[in-house]
Amino acid sequence: MNKLKGIIKDIQSHEGISLIDIAIDEDEFSSLIINSNITDEYIKLGNNINLLFKETEVSVKNYHPEFHKKRKNKIVTIVKNIQKGIILSEIQFDYKHQMITAIILSRHLNELDLHVNDKAIVILRTQEILLSKTD
């Protein structure tokens, strides 16, 4: 499970569902959660929060200089390690000195033609980001 630390910047709630906007420095993320008594304790503006997401829920694209960084859940990373398998491959990325791991199809890795130290875009789906209290 990947874990990043951020700060809650905005909360929109309606009928037991909340859309939470989180910032990590200048990067913006959003997470869709179902409200509960437990989440009500720590989902508050300005609180530090953990963003959790599975390795299989990470999408990867090649970096392009015209990439518009202001899109939520899309971040620029650096490839640190690649373990290529027959069907699945694991890629480790450095994001602000935090490691993110992605498991993608090996044929997709071949299409991307990524190498260690390349820049890459990591994309996270809003509904796949879980939130938890910070340690």
C-alpha positions in Angstrom: 0.0 0.0 0.0 1.4 3.4 -1.0 1.2 6.2 1.6 1.6 10.0 1.1 1.1 12.7 3.7 -0.9 15.8 2.9 -3.1 18.6 4.3 -6.9 18.8 3.9 -7.7 22.0 2.0 -11.4 21.6 1.2 -14.4 19.4 2.0 -17.7 19.1 0.1 -20.3 16.9 1.7 -23.7 15.8 0.6 -25.9 12.8 1.6 -23.2 10.9 3.5 -20.5 11.3 0.8 -17.6 13.7 0.9 -15.2 15.0 -1.7 -11.9 15.9 0.1 -9.3 18.1 -1.5 -5.8 17.5 -0.2 -2.5 19.4 -0.9 1.0 18.1 -0.9 3.0 21.3 -1.4 1.7 22.7 -4.7 0.2 19.4 -5.9 -3.5 18.8 -5.4 -5.3 15.5 -4.8 -8.9 14.6 -4.2 -10.5 11.6 -2.5 -14.1 10.5 -2.4 -15.2 9.0 0.9 -18.3 7.7 2.6 -18.7 9.6 5.9 -18.8 7.8 9.2 -18.3 8.6 12.9 -14.7 7.6 12.5 -14.0 9.8 9.5 -15.8 12.7 11.2 -13.0 12.7 13.9 -10.1 13.5 11.5 -11.6 14.8 8.3 -11.4 18.5 9.1 -10.0 21.5 7.2 -6.2 22.0 7.9 -5.7 18.5 9.3 -2.7 16.4 8.2 -3.9 13.2 6.5 -2.5 10.1 5.0 -3.4 9.3 1.4 -3.4 5.5 0.9 -3.7 3.7 -2.5 -2.9 0.3 -3.9 0.0 -0.3 -6.2 -2.4 -1.8 -8.8 -4.5 1.5 -8.8 -1.6 3.6 -10.0 -1.7 4.7 -13.7 1.5 5.7 -15.4 2.2 8.0 -18.4 5.3 9.4 -20.1 6.3 12.9 -19.0 5.8 15.7 -21.5 7.2 19.2 -21.0 3.8 20.7 -21.7 2.3 18.7 -18.8 0.0 21.0 -16.9 0.8 20.3 -13.2 -2.4 21.9 -11.8 -4.6 18.8 -12.6 -5.7 17.0 -9.4 -4.3 13.5 -8.8 -1.6 13.8 -11.5 2.0 14.2 -10.4 5.5 14.3 -11.8 7.8 11.6 -10.5 11.2 10.1 -11.2 11.6 6.4 -12.0 13.9 4.8 -9.4 13.6 1.1 -10.0 11.9 -1.2 -12.5 11.4 -4.9 -12.0 10.0 -6.3 -15.3 8.1 -9.5 -15.3 6.4 -11.6 -18.0 2.9 -10.3 -17.4 3.2 -7.7 -14.6 6.0 -5.2 -13.8 6.7 -3.2 -10.7 8.0 0.4 -11.0 9.1 2.5 -8.1 8.9 6.3 -8.3 10.4 9.1 -6.2 7.8 11.7 -5.4 9.2 14.5 -3.1 11.5 11.9 -1.4 8.6 9.5 -0.9 8.4 6.2 -2.7 5.4 5.3 -4.8 5.1 1.8 -6.2 3.0 0.9 -9.3 2.2 -2.5 -10.7 1.3 -2.4 -14.3 1.1 -4.7 -17.3 4.5 -5.5 -18.7 3.3 -4.7 -22.3 2.2 -1.2 -21.0 5.7 -0.8 -19.6 7.2 -1.7 -23.0 4.9 0.9 -24.7 6.0 3.6 -22.2 9.7 2.7 -22.7 10.6 4.0 -19.2 14.0 3.8 -17.8 15.5 4.5 -14.4 15.9 8.3 -13.8 13.2 9.2 -16.4 10.4 11.6 -15.4 7.0 10.0 -15.5 3.4 11.1 -14.7 1.6 9.1 -12.0 -2.2 9.3 -12.0 -4.4 8.3 -9.1 -8.2 7.9 -9.4 -10.2 9.9 -6.9 -12.3 7.0 -5.7 -9.2 4.8 -5.2 -7.5 7.2 -2.6 -8.3 6.2 0.9 -7.7 8.5 3.8 -6.4 7.8 7.3 -5.1 9.7 10.4 -1.5 10.6 10.4 0.9 8.7 12.7 
